[in-house]
Amino acid sequence: MRKSWDFYFMDMAYMAATRATCPRRHVGAVLVKDKKILGTAYNGSPAGTPDCYEEGCMISESYEEENGVMQKKERCVRTIHAEQNLLLFTDRENRQGATVFVTDQPCWTCTNMLANSGIIEVVFHRAYVKDHLRVSRLLEEKGIVLRHLEEYEAPEGLTLQVIE
């Protein structure tokens, strides 16, 4: 049976994620317009610099309030997100009216960047519950469609471990 375009492009996002250099989470993104792939990206350290596999993660610790309780948060400050790399390495003209397929729902920072990029849709597979409400609100305000491919299953061998 032939795959739908959504599933095909999400497969490509998962394939891009195999290049990720972050051991905590592998994320891939694909820019698509008129059923043509205009760019792919993955998360990792800046080009030409050591990555987390080579030198370890650069973890920054902070505390955030969640439901009235202070929670310790750890974030890697070496890694550039897949969506950020996609925007850095594609032309704004190509992004006008395009769709981004991304393995994981964009975080708040990436959503802000995508909201100004010219795209009209974000399609994701794995949900990121923490930022979901404000991410969906911002994209709705901008007229950008946010779609969750819940029924999608990543190709065998491309389901990557996610460390929360």
N, C-alpha and C positions, 0 to 999 in steps of 0.2 A: 504494500500500500504506500502511496506517495504521501510524504509529510506535508503538513500545512506550511505556509510561508512563516508563520509565527514560530513554529517548532524548528524549522530549518535555521532561521536566524538565531534562535536561542541556542541551538547546537553550536553555531559559530561562536557565540559569546563564551560558551563553556570551553570550546577549543582554544580561544584566546586566553582564557584563565589558566590554561596549562603552562603558560609562559610566566606566570606570576612569580615574583621573588620574595613574597611574604609568606612565611610558614604558618601564620595565624589564620589567614583567610585568602583564598584564591578567588579573584573576581575578574571577569572579562566583560568587555563592552563592544558593541558593534553599531556603527552608524549606517543606517539604511535609508535610501530614498528611491522611490519608484522600483522597488524590488532589486535594487543594486546596492552592494556593499561599498561604502565610500571610505570606510576606515575601521580599524580594530584597535583595541588597547587592552591592557591588563594592569594590575596594580604592582608596584615595585619601586625600588629606589631610583633616583635620578640617573639618567644614562651616564655611563662612564664612572660611576661611583660604586663602592662596594655595596652589595646587597645584604639582606638579613641572613641568607644562607652562608655568606662568606664571613661576615663579621658579627652576626647576631643582631637581634632586634634592639632598637634604641627605644626602650620603653620609658614613657613619661607617666608618672603617677599623679593623680589628682583625686579630689573628693567632690561628689555631686550629690545633691539631695534628691532622693526618690521616695515618694510617699512619706515624707516627714523623717526619713532616716538617711543619714550620710552614708554613701556607698563609695568604696574605693574603686577607681577606674584606672585601667592601664591602657595606654594607647601607644602605638609605634609612631615615632615622629620621623622615621626614615622613609616610609612608604608614601608614594603618591597614588591616589585612588585611580581606578580604571577610567571612571568618567572624566576625571581631570586630565588624564593623559589623552583621552579621546578628543577632548576639546583643544588641547594644546597642539595636536598633530593633525587636525582637520581644518579646512577653511570655512569661515563663517558663511560664505556664499553657498557652499555645499550643504551646510546644516539647515538652511532656510527650508522649512516644511518637511524636514527629515524626522525619522524615528530612531531612538536609541534603544537597543536591546541590551540588557545588562543582567548578569546572573543573579545579582542581589539588589534589592531595593536601595536606591541612593540614600546616603546619609543627608543630613541637613545642609552641610556645606556644599556637597555636590549638587543637591537640588537647587540651591541658590545660583550656582554656576550654570546649570542646565536651563534654568528659567530665563537666563539672559542670552542663551546660545542660538536661538532661532529655531529650535526643534519644536515639533508639535505633539510628540508622543514619547512616553517612556514605558517600555514593557520590561517587566522583571519577573524572576522566578522565585528566589528565596526572599521571604519577607524580613524586614528589619523593623520589628515592632516598636522599638524605642522612639523612632522619629516619624512613624507612619502618619499620625494625625496632622502634624504641622507640615509634613512633606506634601500630603494630599491637598491640604488647604492652599498652600502656595501655588502648586501646579494648577489647581482649579481656578484660582484668581487670575493666573496668567493664560488660561484657556488651553493648557497643555494636558492631554489625556494621560492618565496613569493607569496602566493595566497590569494586573497580577495574573501570570500564567500558572495558576494552581495545579491544573491537570497535566502540566508538562512534566516529563521525566527525563533527566539528563542521560545522555548516552552512557552505556556501561563503560566504566573506567574513567569517566570524567566527573564523577561525583567526588568532590574533594572535601577533605575534613575541614570543618569550621570550628575554630576555637573561640569561644565567647569571652 
